[in-house]
């Protein structure tokens, strides 16, 4: 199952990570949307009816909520170290996608790239989000990007780990992360330090990017 299959079930949207309402026939002839707190399309009081490209990536990485979790209704303080580690790995997966996007947009959407190339790539400036919401970007553009993202080995590795939710493999990575952490407490570290540890584990040089 590819990332883009989600757009066979929900609308691709601009300006929102995930939406619960989508109507092309609103009284004022504009699209009516309301932000949703889930990527689930059924079984919720306000199910997801649309998402942007980053939302699709988060969904592909196993998130059911926009806060990177798949623990509906579980307060952060009640999540286990393992659960919080999985959330961090999802964040890292999105950062890999953002990193890959830099080269992709320069090659295939050069006009857009020229608009933003003056910015420092290593800041937390949104990348995919801004392109997704650009007036010139189409759903086919987004589908093409997501198709190629899935072929990027570093993204595919994280995606497979999170899709299959193999607790043995993920637990082993968590233990490795704790060994690499100075005090053996990976989940309570700052984000940038977590990214540096993930880079060691996965032999990458991904910059921290929200």
URBEL-V228338 format. One record per run of one state. SS is the DSSP state (~ for helix, > for strand, _ for the rest). FROM is the first residue (numbers start at 0). TO is the last residue. If there is no record, write none. Layout:
# URBEL-V228338
ss:from:to
SS:FROM:TO
SS:FROM:TO
This chain:
# URBEL-V228338
ss:from:to
_:0:1
~:2:7
_:8:9
>:10:11
_:12:16
>:17:22
_:23:30
>:31:34
_:35:48
>:49:50
_:51:51
~:52:59
_:60:74
~:75:77
_:78:79
~:80:107
_:108:108
~:109:115
_:116:126
~:127:132
_:133:137
~:138:148
_:149:151
~:152:163
_:164:165
~:166:179
_:180:184
~:185:187
_:188:189
~:190:201
_:202:209
